[in-house]
Amino acid sequence: MSQLLPLELIDKCVGSRIWVIMKGDKEFAGTLVGFDDYVNMVLEDVTEFDYSGDHTKLKKILLNGNNICMLIPGGDGPLGAASP
Amino acid sequence: MENGTPTQGEGKDPAGFLSEIIGNPVTVKLNSGVVYKGELQSVDGYMNIALEKTDEYVNGVKRRNYGDAFVRGNNVMYISADS
């Protein structure tokens, strides 16, 4: 009854910042505009984090869901996260 | 909401975003890191992409250009609106 399905969790994130970790060494942080059943996502004011530590700003993107590994609601990328 | 299916308005979900940017200059990045910049002619449900006046960038360096290009969807990491 009170179970929150995974996609409902993502739906709750629409309009807020989200941190996307891809398979492999790539990450994105941005505002979630929308997504579909494949978890392809539209993101706004995006920062793309490279494996090299480089980051690129992008205004609005459609990110292919195929290589997405994990989503962190409210996250703003690896720079804001604590690491050892 | 049933079985977690998102219900969203026009221009917000992926399909809405795509219809919004058809005809505009876009940047398409592949999983390999190669970047294509061109005018977005069309996209389908597989994220197959047709581009016009396409420039190809490898490691940020312009390599070639194509008048018309088809990119198979499985290679696409993201499509970014340039404007």
Backbone of each chain as nested JSON, in Angstrom:
{
  "chains": [
    {"id": "A", "residues": [
      {"number": 1, "name": "MET", "atoms": {"N": [0.844, -1.207, 0.0], "CA": [0.0, 0.0, 0.0], "C": [0.874, 1.25, 0.0]}},
      {"number": 2, "name": "SER", "atoms": {"N": [1.764, 1.341, 0.968], "CA": [2.577, 2.545, 1.066], "C": [3.922, 2.371, 0.361]}},
      {"number": 3, "name": "GLN", "atoms": {"N": [4.041, 1.276, -0.433], "CA": [5.309, 1.046, -1.107], "C": [5.556, 2.094, -2.185]}},
      {"number": 4, "name": "LEU", "atoms": {"N": [6.756, 2.61, -2.213], "CA": [7.127, 3.585, -3.241], "C": [7.924, 2.871, -4.321]}},
      {"number": 5, "name": "LEU", "atoms": {"N": [7.348, 2.811, -5.515], "CA": [8.036, 2.137, -6.621], "C": [9.222, 2.976, -7.084]}},
      {"number": 6, "name": "PRO", "atoms": {"N": [10.24, 2.319, -7.65], "CA": [11.432, 3.049, -8.099], "C": [11.121, 4.233, -9.022]}},
      {"number": 7, "name": "LEU", "atoms": {"N": [10.264, 3.997, -10.01], "CA": [9.975, 5.096, -10.942], "C": [9.177, 6.215, -10.271]}},
      {"number": 8, "name": "GLU", "atoms": {"N": [8.429, 5.874, -9.225], "CA": [7.721, 6.924, -8.478], "C": [8.708, 7.809, -7.727]}},
      {"number": 9, "name": "LEU", "atoms": {"N": [9.766, 7.188, -7.263], "CA": [10.824, 7.96, -6.592], "C": [11.414, 8.975, -7.562]}},
      {"number": 10, "name": "ILE", "atoms": {"N": [11.67, 8.524, -8.81], "CA": [12.227, 9.429, -9.817], "C": [11.21, 10.513, -10.17]}},
      {"number": 11, "name": "ASP", "atoms": {"N": [9.936, 10.118, -10.228], "CA": [8.893, 11.092, -10.557], "C": [8.844, 12.204, -9.51]}},
      {"number": 12, "name": "LYS", "atoms": {"N": [9.123, 11.864, -8.273], "CA": [9.151, 12.86, -7.189], "C": [10.3, 13.852, -7.379]}},
      {"number": 13, "name": "CYS", "atoms": {"N": [11.307, 13.443, -8.153], "CA": [12.492, 14.29, -8.342], "C": [12.325, 15.3, -9.471]}},
      {"number": 14, "name": "VAL", "atoms": {"N": [11.24, 15.173, -10.25], "CA": [11.042, 16.094, -11.371], "C": [10.991, 17.522, -10.836]}},
      {"number": 15, "name": "GLY", "atoms": {"N": [11.815, 18.377, -11.426], "CA": [11.878, 19.772, -11.004], "C": [13.006, 20.05, -10.025]}},
      {"number": 16, "name": "SER", "atoms": {"N": [13.639, 18.997, -9.5], "CA": [14.738, 19.236, -8.561], "C": [16.058, 18.694, -9.101]}},
      {"number": 17, "name": "ARG", "atoms": {"N": [17.129, 18.989, -8.41], "CA": [18.459, 18.562, -8.839], "C": [18.607, 17.062, -8.659]}},
      {"number": 18, "name": "ILE", "atoms": {"N": [19.339, 16.472, -9.597], "CA": [19.564, 15.035, -9.532], "C": [20.973, 14.741, -10.035]}},
      {"number": 19, "name": "TRP", "atoms": {"N": [21.559, 13.707, -9.476], "CA": [22.919, 13.3, -9.829], "C": [22.824, 11.928, -10.479]}},
      {"number": 20, "name": "VAL", "atoms": {"N": [23.339, 11.819, -11.69], "CA": [23.234, 10.592, -12.476], "C": [24.618, 9.976, -12.639]}},
      {"number": 21, "name": "ILE", "atoms": {"N": [24.748, 8.739, -12.201], "CA": [26.02, 8.031, -12.365], "C": [25.849, 6.963, -13.441]}},
      {"number": 22, "name": "MET", "atoms": {"N": [26.683, 7.057, -14.469], "CA": [26.579, 6.145, -15.608], "C": [27.414, 4.892, -15.355]}},
      {"number": 23, "name": "LYS", "atoms": {"N": [27.135, 3.859, -16.16], "CA": [28.048, 2.722, -16.215], "C": [29.376, 3.278, -16.715]}},
      {"number": 24, "name": "GLY", "atoms": {"N": [30.462, 2.838, -16.161], "CA": [31.727, 3.45, -16.555], "C": [31.903, 4.73, -15.769]}},
      {"number": 25, "name": "ASP", "atoms": {"N": [32.892, 5.525, -16.172], "CA": [33.324, 6.632, -15.328], "C": [32.74, 7.977, -15.704]}},
      {"number": 26, "name": "LYS", "atoms": {"N": [31.465, 8.023, -15.985], "CA": [30.891, 9.311, -16.358], "C": [29.728, 9.65, -15.435]}},
      {"number": 27, "name": "GLU", "atoms": {"N": [29.569, 10.942, -15.128], "CA": [28.484, 11.375, -14.241], "C": [27.888, 12.68, -14.755]}},
      {"number": 28, "name": "PHE", "atoms": {"N": [26.613, 12.866, -14.46], "CA": [25.92, 14.095, -14.826], "C": [25.189, 14.626, -13.605]}},
      {"number": 29, "name": "ALA", "atoms": {"N": [25.136, 15.94, -13.456], "CA": [24.292, 16.551, -12.438], "C": [23.468, 17.628, -13.115]}},
      {"number": 30, "name": "GLY", "atoms": {"N": [22.167, 17.672, -12.814], "CA": [21.312, 18.665, -13.437], "C": [19.927, 18.667, -12.829]}},
      {"number": 31, "name": "THR", "atoms": {"N": [19.087, 19.558, -13.35], "CA": [17.696, 19.61, -12.906], "C": [16.871, 18.675, -13.777]}},
      {"number": 32, "name": "LEU", "atoms": {"N": [16.151, 17.756, -13.142], "CA": [15.353, 16.778, -13.886], "C": [14.09, 17.441, -14.424]}},
      {"number": 33, "name": "VAL", "atoms": {"N": [13.964, 17.422, -15.763], "CA": [12.8, 18.026, -16.4], "C": [11.733, 16.966, -16.661]}},
      {"number": 34, "name": "GLY", "atoms": {"N": [12.18, 15.772, -17.054], "CA": [11.242, 14.687, -17.324], "C": [11.983, 13.41, -17.644]}},
      {"number": 35, "name": "PHE", "atoms": {"N": [11.232, 12.313, -17.719], "CA": [11.85, 11.03, -18.067], "C": [10.76, 10.113, -18.618]}},
      {"number": 36, "name": "ASP", "atoms": {"N": [11.17, 8.99, -19.219], "CA": [10.189, 8.039, -19.74], "C": [10.412, 6.66, -19.11]}},
      {"number": 37, "name": "ASP", "atoms": {"N": [9.709, 5.661, -19.628], "CA": [9.75, 4.32, -19.035], "C": [11.134, 3.672, -19.132]}},
      {"number": 38, "name": "TYR", "atoms": {"N": [11.956, 4.107, -20.087], "CA": [13.317, 3.564, -20.211], "C": [14.297, 4.318, -19.307]}},
      {"number": 39, "name": "VAL", "atoms": {"N": [13.784, 5.298, -18.585], "CA": [14.591, 6.212, -17.79], "C": [15.566, 7.014, -18.668]}},
      {"number": 40, "name": "ASN", "atoms": {"N": [15.179, 7.227, -19.941], "CA": [15.808, 8.314, -20.694], "C": [15.393, 9.579, -19.955]}},
      {"number": 41, "name": "MET", "atoms": {"N": [16.308, 10.521, -19.769], "CA": [15.916, 11.688, -19.007], "C": [16.258, 13.004, -19.708]}},
      {"number": 42, "name": "VAL", "atoms": {"N": [15.37, 13.982, -19.531], "CA": [15.651, 15.352, -19.967], "C": [16.183, 16.103, -18.752]}},
      {"number": 43, "name": "LEU", "atoms": {"N": [17.377, 16.684, -18.915], "CA": [18.018, 17.422, -17.826], "C": [18.323, 18.847, -18.276]}},
      {"number": 44, "name": "GLU", "atoms": {"N": [18.288, 19.766, -17.323], "CA": [18.53, 21.176, -17.607], "C": [19.683, 21.66, -16.727]}},
      {"number": 45, "name": "ASP", "atoms": {"N": [20.416, 22.674, -17.214], "CA": [21.557, 23.243, -16.469], "C": [22.471, 22.138, -15.962]}},
      {"number": 46, "name": "VAL", "atoms": {"N": [23.0, 21.389, -16.932], "CA": [23.712, 20.148, -16.65], "C": [25.219, 20.378, -16.562]}},
      {"number": 47, "name": "THR", "atoms": {"N": [25.845, 19.668, -15.654], "CA": [27.297, 19.555, -15.653], "C": [27.64, 18.098, -15.935]}},
      {"number": 48, "name": "GLU", "atoms": {"N": [28.507, 17.899, -16.938], "CA": [28.964, 16.553, -17.301], "C": [30.348, 16.356, -16.695]}},
      {"number": 49, "name": "PHE", "atoms": {"N": [30.517, 15.316, -15.907], "CA": [31.8, 15.039, -15.262], "C": [32.48, 13.887, -15.974]}},
      {"number": 50, "name": "ASP", "atoms": {"N": [33.685, 14.166, -16.439], "CA": [34.45, 13.165, -17.177], "C": [35.273, 12.304, -16.232]}},
      {"number": 51, "name": "TYR", "atoms": {"N": [35.74, 11.192, -16.723], "CA": [36.624, 10.332, -15.934], "C": [37.932, 11.059, -15.592]}},
      {"number": 52, "name": "SER", "atoms": {"N": [38.307, 12.026, -16.44], "CA": [39.563, 12.749, -16.242], "C": [39.441, 13.832, -15.178]}},
      {"number": 53, "name": "GLY", "atoms": {"N": [38.193, 14.107, -14.721], "CA": [37.984, 15.171, -13.754], "C": [37.521, 16.459, -14.421]}},
      {"number": 54, "name": "ASP", "atoms": {"N": [37.531, 16.469, -15.752], "CA": [37.015, 17.621, -16.497], "C": [35.508, 17.73, -16.311]}},
      {"number": 55, "name": "HIS", "atoms": {"N": [34.99, 18.952, -16.339], "CA": [33.538, 19.061, -16.432], "C": [33.088, 20.063, -17.47]}},
      {"number": 56, "name": "THR", "atoms": {"N": [31.958, 19.748, -18.098], "CA": [31.391, 20.514, -19.195], "C": [29.978, 20.933, -18.823]}},
      {"number": 57, "name": "LYS", "atoms": {"N": [29.642, 22.2, -19.092], "CA": [28.284, 22.679, -18.826], "C": [27.427, 22.51, -20.073]}},
      {"number": 58, "name": "LEU", "atoms": {"N": [26.199, 22.076, -19.889], "CA": [25.249, 21.917, -20.973], "C": [23.903, 22.494, -20.528]}},
      {"number": 59, "name": "LYS", "atoms": {"N": [23.234, 23.199, -21.448], "CA": [21.983, 23.87, -21.074], "C": [20.848, 22.857, -20.869]}},
      {"number": 60, "name": "LYS", "atoms": {"N": [20.584, 22.068, -21.901], "CA": [19.458, 21.123, -21.827], "C": [19.777, 19.897, -22.667]}},
      {"number": 61, "name": "ILE", "atoms": {"N": [19.657, 18.727, -22.087], "CA": [19.999, 17.509, -22.821], "C": [18.944, 16.423, -22.643]}},
      {"number": 62, "name": "LEU", "atoms": {"N": [18.928, 15.512, -23.637], "CA": [18.213, 14.25, -23.494], "C": [19.275, 13.182, -23.289]}},
      {"number": 63, "name": "LEU", "atoms": {"N": [19.288, 12.588, -22.113], "CA": [20.294, 11.587, -21.765], "C": [19.719, 10.2, -21.999]}},
      {"number": 64, "name": "ASN", "atoms": {"N": [20.444, 9.399, -22.787], "CA": [20.027, 8.027, -23.069], "C": [20.041, 7.206, -21.78]}},
      {"number": 65, "name": "GLY", "atoms": {"N": [18.932, 6.515, -21.506], "CA": [18.829, 5.743, -20.27], "C": [19.633, 4.459, -20.274]}},
      {"number": 66, "name": "ASN", "atoms": {"N": [20.089, 4.07, -21.465], "CA": [20.742, 2.771, -21.631], "C": [21.973, 2.581, -20.744]}},
      {"number": 67, "name": "ASN", "atoms": {"N": [22.723, 3.639, -20.52], "CA": [23.971, 3.503, -19.771], "C": [23.918, 4.099, -18.37]}},
      {"number": 68, "name": "ILE", "atoms": {"N": [22.691, 4.398, -17.918], "CA": [22.544, 4.943, -16.567], "C": [22.655, 3.809, -15.551]}},
      {"number": 69, "name": "CYS", "atoms": {"N": [23.43, 4.046, -14.509], "CA": [23.601, 3.047, -13.463], "C": [22.821, 3.438, -12.206]}},
      {"number": 70, "name": "MET", "atoms": {"N": [22.962, 4.676, -11.766], "CA": [22.371, 5.072, -10.485], "C": [21.949, 6.529, -10.506]}},
      {"number": 71, "name": "LEU", "atoms": {"N": [20.891, 6.834, -9.751], "CA": [20.385, 8.194, -9.647], "C": [20.371, 8.597, -8.182]}},
      {"number": 72, "name": "ILE", "atoms": {"N": [20.868, 9.786, -7.889], "CA": [20.86, 10.273, -6.512], "C": [20.037, 11.567, -6.452]}},
      {"number": 73, "name": "PRO", "atoms": {"N": [18.82, 11.48, -5.9], "CA": [17.975, 12.666, -5.789], "C": [18.658, 13.717, -4.922]}},
      {"number": 74, "name": "GLY", "atoms": {"N": [18.598, 14.965, -5.38], "CA": [19.173, 16.058, -4.594], "C": [20.67, 16.2, -4.733]}},
      {"number": 75, "name": "GLY", "atoms": {"N": [21.307, 15.209, -5.336], "CA": [22.77, 15.256, -5.499], "C": [23.178, 16.292, -6.516]}},
      {"number": 76, "name": "ASP", "atoms": {"N": [24.362, 16.879, -6.326], "CA": [24.821, 17.878, -7.286], "C": [26.197, 17.524, -7.848]}},
      {"number": 77, "name": "GLY", "atoms": {"N": [26.426, 16.232, -8.009], "CA": [27.652, 15.789, -8.64], "C": [28.712, 15.378, -7.645]}},
      {"number": 78, "name": "PRO", "atoms": {"N": [29.807, 14.831, -8.176], "CA": [30.853, 14.265, -7.333], "C": [31.603, 15.304, -6.506]}},
      {"number": 79, "name": "LEU", "atoms": {"N": [31.546, 16.592, -6.929], "CA": [32.306, 17.615, -6.221], "C": [31.709, 17.908, -4.842]}},
      {"number": 80, "name": "GLY", "atoms": {"N": [30.362, 17.824, -4.758], "CA": [29.703, 18.11, -3.502], "C": [29.707, 16.93, -2.543]}},
      {"number": 81, "name": "ALA", "atoms": {"N": [30.018, 15.736, -3.067], "CA": [29.942, 14.529, -2.253], "C": [31.227, 14.331, -1.458]}},
      {"number": 82, "name": "ALA", "atoms": {"N": [31.062, 13.787, -0.275], "CA": [32.235, 13.488, 0.55], "C": [32.921, 12.252, -0.005]}},
      {"number": 83, "name": "SER", "atoms": {"N": [34.239, 12.309, -0.106], "CA": [34.981, 11.124, -0.542], "C": [36.225, 10.995, 0.333]}},
      {"number": 84, "name": "PRO", "atoms": {"N": [36.674, 9.774, 0.521], "CA": [37.794, 9.543, 1.443], "C": [39.102, 10.161, 0.95]}}
    ]},
    {"id": "B", "residues": [
      {"number": 1, "name": "MET", "atoms": {"N": [-1.749, 7.653, -9.94], "CA": [-0.662, 7.087, -10.759], "C": [-0.612, 5.57, -10.579]}},
      {"number": 2, "name": "GLU", "atoms": {"N": [-0.661, 4.866, -11.665], "CA": [-0.593, 3.409, -11.598], "C": [0.781, 2.912, -11.997]}},
      {"number": 3, "name": "ASN", "atoms": {"N": [1.203, 1.86, -11.422], "CA": [2.484, 1.172, -11.634], "C": [3.657, 2.103, -11.989]}},
      {"number": 4, "name": "GLY", "atoms": {"N": [3.636, 3.261, -11.379], "CA": [4.806, 4.129, -11.475], "C": [4.998, 4.819, -12.807]}},
      {"number": 5, "name": "THR", "atoms": {"N": [4.031, 4.699, -13.701], "CA": [4.185, 5.354, -15.001], "C": [4.062, 6.867, -14.838]}},
      {"number": 6, "name": "PRO", "atoms": {"N": [5.096, 7.595, -15.263], "CA": [5.032, 9.036, -15.092], "C": [4.014, 9.669, -16.027]}},
      {"number": 7, "name": "THR", "atoms": {"N": [3.316, 10.644, -15.534], "CA": [2.393, 11.401, -16.381], "C": [2.889, 12.835, -16.42]}},
      {"number": 8, "name": "GLN", "atoms": {"N": [3.306, 13.276, -17.611], "CA": [3.91, 14.587, -17.718], "C": [3.356, 15.366, -18.886]}},
      {"number": 9, "name": "GLY", "atoms": {"N": [3.497, 16.68, -18.78], "CA": [2.963, 17.551, -19.809], "C": [3.851, 17.638, -21.028]}},
      {"number": 10, "name": "GLU", "atoms": {"N": [3.382, 18.295, -22.077], "CA": [4.138, 18.488, -23.312], "C": [5.432, 19.26, -23.06]}},
      {"number": 11, "name": "GLY", "atoms": {"N": [6.453, 18.887, -23.789], "CA": [7.712, 19.622, -23.709], "C": [8.536, 19.298, -22.485]}},
      {"number": 12, "name": "LYS", "atoms": {"N": [8.076, 18.34, -21.689], "CA": [8.791, 18.029, -20.457], "C": [9.456, 16.66, -20.531]}},
      {"number": 13, "name": "ASP", "atoms": {"N": [8.739, 15.67, -21.012], "CA": [9.295, 14.328, -21.118], "C": [10.181, 14.255, -22.358]}},
      {"number": 14, "name": "PRO", "atoms": {"N": [10.92, 13.145, -22.518], "CA": [11.843, 13.036, -23.657], "C": [11.202, 13.298, -25.019]}},
      {"number": 15, "name": "ALA", "atoms": {"N": [9.994, 12.752, -25.257], "CA": [9.349, 12.957, -26.559], "C": [9.041, 14.44, -26.786]}},
      {"number": 16, "name": "GLY", "atoms": {"N": [8.586, 15.109, -25.741], "CA": [8.274, 16.532, -25.855], "C": [9.501, 17.366, -26.121]}},
      {"number": 17, "name": "PHE", "atoms": {"N": [10.585, 17.023, -25.451], "CA": [11.853, 17.729, -25.658], "C": [12.322, 17.577, -27.093]}},
      {"number": 18, "name": "LEU", "atoms": {"N": [12.213, 16.344, -27.627], "CA": [12.676, 16.097, -28.997], "C": [11.873, 16.91, -30.007]}},
      {"number": 19, "name": "SER", "atoms": {"N": [10.559, 16.912, -29.862], "CA": [9.747, 17.664, -30.825], "C": [10.052, 19.157, -30.719]}},
      {"number": 20, "name": "GLU", "atoms": {"N": [10.48, 19.584, -29.544], "CA": [10.836, 20.979, -29.31], "C": [12.104, 21.387, -30.067]}},
      {"number": 21, "name": "ILE", "atoms": {"N": [13.062, 20.459, -30.198], "CA": [14.37, 20.824, -30.745], "C": [14.592, 20.377, -32.188]}},
      {"number": 22, "name": "ILE", "atoms": {"N": [13.587, 19.728, -32.817], "CA": [13.719, 19.347, -34.227], "C": [13.955, 20.606, -35.063]}},
      {"number": 23, "name": "GLY", "atoms": {"N": [14.941, 20.542, -35.952], "CA": [15.263, 21.677, -36.817], "C": [16.306, 22.606, -36.224]}},
      {"number": 24, "name": "ASN", "atoms": {"N": [16.626, 22.423, -34.942], "CA": [17.604, 23.291, -34.272], "C": [19.003, 22.676, -34.288]}},
      {"number": 25, "name": "PRO", "atoms": {"N": [20.03, 23.52, -34.098], "CA": [21.384, 22.975, -33.964], "C": [21.522, 22.206, -32.644]}},
      {"number": 26, "name": "VAL", "atoms": {"N": [22.116, 21.018, -32.732], "CA": [22.278, 20.175, -31.547], "C": [23.692, 19.6, -31.485]}},
      {"number": 27, "name": "THR", "atoms": {"N": [24.048, 19.148, -30.306], "CA": [25.279, 18.394, -30.098], "C": [24.887, 16.986, -29.697]}},
      {"number": 28, "name": "VAL", "atoms": {"N": [25.422, 15.999, -30.421], "CA": [25.147, 14.604, -30.088], "C": [26.453, 13.97, -29.643]}},
      {"number": 29, "name": "LYS", "atoms": {"N": [26.482, 13.438, -28.429], "CA": [27.693, 12.772, -27.955], "C": [27.461, 11.273, -27.935]}},
      {"number": 30, "name": "LEU", "atoms": {"N": [28.401, 10.534, -28.477], "CA": [28.305, 9.075, -28.483], "C": [29.017, 8.507, -27.255]}},
      {"number": 31, "name": "ASN", "atoms": {"N": [28.755, 7.249, -26.983], "CA": [29.407, 6.583, -25.849], "C": [30.922, 6.542, -26.03]}},
      {"number": 32, "name": "SER", "atoms": {"N": [31.383, 6.551, -27.277], "CA": [32.814, 6.526, -27.559], "C": [33.474, 7.875, -27.248]}},
      {"number": 33, "name": "GLY", "atoms": {"N": [32.676, 8.918, -27.049], "CA": [33.221, 10.239, -26.794], "C": [33.23, 11.124, -28.026]}},
      {"number": 34, "name": "VAL", "atoms": {"N": [33.008, 10.525, -29.196], "CA": [32.944, 11.313, -30.426], "C": [31.707, 12.205, -30.389]}},
      {"number": 35, "name": "VAL", "atoms": {"N": [31.861, 13.434, -30.864], "CA": [30.772, 14.418, -30.82], "C": [30.37, 14.804, -32.242]}},
      {"number": 36, "name": "TYR", "atoms": {"N": [29.07, 14.873, -32.49], "CA": [28.554, 15.366, -33.762], "C": [27.722, 16.611, -33.501]}},
      {"number": 37, "name": "LYS", "atoms": {"N": [28.052, 17.683, -34.216], "CA": [27.257, 18.904, -34.124], "C": [26.599, 19.126, -35.465]}},
      {"number": 38, "name": "GLY", "atoms": {"N": [25.301, 19.349, -35.448], "CA": [24.586, 19.575, -36.69], "C": [23.159, 20.001, -36.438]}},
      {"number": 39, "name": "GLU", "atoms": {"N": [22.419, 20.101, -37.542], "CA": [21.022, 20.488, -37.453], "C": [20.188, 19.221, -37.331]}},
      {"number": 40, "name": "LEU", "atoms": {"N": [19.38, 19.138, -36.284], "CA": [18.609, 17.918, -36.023], "C": [17.434, 17.806, -36.982]}},
      {"number": 41, "name": "GLN", "atoms": {"N": [17.517, 16.775, -37.853], "CA": [16.462, 16.599, -38.839], "C": [15.332, 15.751, -38.253]}},
      {"number": 42, "name": "SER", "atoms": {"N": [15.705, 14.646, -37.613], "CA": [14.684, 13.788, -37.009], "C": [15.306, 12.8, -36.028]}},
      {"number": 43, "name": "VAL", "atoms": {"N": [14.462, 12.276, -35.145], "CA": [14.857, 11.252, -34.178], "C": [13.712, 10.264, -34.088]}},
      {"number": 44, "name": "ASP", "atoms": {"N": [14.008, 9.003, -33.773], "CA": [12.926, 8.048, -33.53], "C": [13.064, 7.443, -32.14]}},
      {"number": 45, "name": "GLY", "atoms": {"N": [12.22, 6.488, -31.859], "CA": [12.156, 5.882, -30.534], "C": [13.418, 5.152, -30.124]}},
      {"number": 46, "name": "TYR", "atoms": {"N": [14.262, 4.771, -31.106], "CA": [15.535, 4.114, -30.789], "C": [16.646, 5.135, -30.551]}},
      {"number": 47, "name": "MET", "atoms": {"N": [16.316, 6.41, -30.688], "CA": [17.299, 7.49, -30.65], "C": [18.208, 7.444, -31.876]}},
      {"number": 48, "name": "ASN", "atoms": {"N": [17.771, 6.741, -32.935], "CA": [18.42, 6.935, -34.221], "C": [18.24, 8.402, -34.574]}},
      {"number": 49, "name": "ILE", "atoms": {"N": [19.28, 8.993, -35.161], "CA": [19.265, 10.437, -35.381], "C": [19.675, 10.766, -36.811]}},
      {"number": 50, "name": "ALA", "atoms": {"N": [18.949, 11.66, -37.443], "CA": [19.362, 12.196, -38.739], "C": [19.799, 13.642, -38.546]}},
      {"number": 51, "name": "LEU", "atoms": {"N": [21.031, 13.942, -38.974], "CA": [21.588, 15.29, -38.841], "C": [21.912, 15.861, -40.21]}},
      {"number": 52, "name": "GLU", "atoms": {"N": [21.839, 17.19, -40.31], "CA": [22.263, 17.897, -41.514], "C": [23.439, 18.799, -41.167]}},
      {"number": 53, "name": "LYS", "atoms": {"N": [24.28, 19.093, -42.175], "CA": [25.446, 19.981, -41.993], "C": [26.222, 19.583, -40.728]}},
      {"number": 54, "name": "THR", "atoms": {"N": [26.64, 18.342, -40.698], "CA": [27.225, 17.763, -39.494], "C": [28.731, 17.934, -39.424]}},
      {"number": 55, "name": "ASP", "atoms": {"N": [29.225, 18.375, -38.266], "CA": [30.663, 18.395, -38.0], "C": [30.981, 17.309, -36.993]}},
      {"number": 56, "name": "GLU", "atoms": {"N": [32.091, 16.592, -37.248], "CA": [32.509, 15.508, -36.365], "C": [33.722, 15.95, -35.555]}},
      {"number": 57, "name": "TYR", "atoms": {"N": [33.666, 15.784, -34.237], "CA": [34.776, 16.157, -33.347], "C": [35.296, 14.92, -32.631]}},
      {"number": 58, "name": "VAL", "atoms": {"N": [36.593, 14.67, -32.749], "CA": [37.226, 13.575, -32.02], "C": [38.224, 14.21, -31.054]}},
      {"number": 59, "name": "ASN", "atoms": {"N": [38.079, 13.919, -29.757], "CA": [38.89, 14.541, -28.702], "C": [38.832, 16.073, -28.781]}},
      {"number": 60, "name": "GLY", "atoms": {"N": [37.671, 16.594, -29.127], "CA": [37.476, 18.035, -29.188], "C": [38.018, 18.691, -30.451]}},
      {"number": 61, "name": "VAL", "atoms": {"N": [38.645, 17.896, -31.322], "CA": [39.236, 18.44, -32.549], "C": [38.345, 18.078, -33.739]}},
      {"number": 62, "name": "LYS", "atoms": {"N": [38.029, 19.075, -34.557], "CA": [37.167, 18.847, -35.717], "C": [37.867, 17.943, -36.728]}},
      {"number": 63, "name": "ARG", "atoms": {"N": [37.197, 16.855, -37.106], "CA": [37.811, 15.885, -38.006], "C": [37.251, 15.951, -39.423]}},
      {"number": 64, "name": "ARG", "atoms": {"N": [35.941, 15.968, -39.525], "CA": [35.308, 15.888, -40.833], "C": [33.996, 16.637, -40.796]}},
      {"number": 65, "name": "ASN", "atoms": {"N": [33.394, 16.822, -41.97], "CA": [31.985, 17.217, -41.97], "C": [31.209, 16.455, -43.016]}},
      {"number": 66, "name": "TYR", "atoms": {"N": [29.936, 16.282, -42.736], "CA": [29.033, 15.504, -43.572], "C": [27.806, 16.358, -43.87]}},
      {"number": 67, "name": "GLY", "atoms": {"N": [27.332, 16.295, -45.095], "CA": [26.114, 17.024, -45.445], "C": [24.911, 16.452, -44.745]}},
      {"number": 68, "name": "ASP", "atoms": {"N": [24.834, 15.129, -44.755], "CA": [23.718, 14.4, -44.162], "C": [24.315, 13.235, -43.39]}},
      {"number": 69, "name": "ALA", "atoms": {"N": [23.827, 12.989, -42.197], "CA": [24.376, 11.877, -41.431], "C": [23.286, 11.172, -40.635]}},
      {"number": 70, "name": "PHE", "atoms": {"N": [23.407, 9.861, -40.59], "CA": [22.517, 9.039, -39.766], "C": [23.353, 8.44, -38.645]}},
      {"number": 71, "name": "VAL", "atoms": {"N": [22.907, 8.605, -37.411], "CA": [23.606, 8.001, -36.278], "C": [22.704, 6.93, -35.685]}},
      {"number": 72, "name": "ARG", "atoms": {"N": [23.224, 5.708, -35.549], "CA": [22.406, 4.637, -34.984], "C": [22.253, 4.856, -33.477]}},
      {"number": 73, "name": "GLY", "atoms": {"N": [21.006, 4.704, -33.011], "CA": [20.641, 5.122, -31.663], "C": [21.403, 4.488, -30.525]}},
      {"number": 74, "name": "ASN", "atoms": {"N": [21.829, 3.229, -30.689], "CA": [22.477, 2.533, -29.565], "C": [23.794, 3.194, -29.159]}},
      {"number": 75, "name": "ASN", "atoms": {"N": [24.386, 3.982, -30.055], "CA": [25.662, 4.643, -29.754], "C": [25.507, 5.979, -29.033]}},
      {"number": 76, "name": "VAL", "atoms": {"N": [24.273, 6.475, -28.98], "CA": [24.065, 7.84, -28.489], "C": [24.087, 7.896, -26.965]}},
      {"number": 77, "name": "MET", "atoms": {"N": [24.907, 8.771, -26.406], "CA": [24.88, 8.99, -24.956], "C": [23.899, 10.123, -24.628]}},
      {"number": 78, "name": "TYR", "atoms": {"N": [24.049, 11.275, -25.305], "CA": [23.048, 12.322, -25.1], "C": [22.887, 13.21, -26.323]}},
      {"number": 79, "name": "ILE", "atoms": {"N": [21.745, 13.88, -26.372], "CA": [21.478, 14.913, -27.374], "C": [21.309, 16.214, -26.602]}},
      {"number": 80, "name": "SER", "atoms": {"N": [22.076, 17.218, -26.966], "CA": [22.022, 18.494, -26.267], "C": [21.571, 19.587, -27.221]}},
      {"number": 81, "name": "ALA", "atoms": {"N": [20.62, 20.411, -26.767], "CA": [20.193, 21.567, -27.558], "C": [21.281, 22.633, -27.454]}},
      {"number": 82, "name": "ASP", "atoms": {"N": [21.72, 23.161, -28.61], "CA": [22.834, 24.115, -28.599], "C": [22.409, 25.518, -28.198]}},
      {"number": 83, "name": "SER", "atoms": {"N": [21.174, 25.875, -28.521], "CA": [20.737, 27.266, -28.305], "C": [20.513, 27.563, -26.821]}}
    ]}
  ]
}
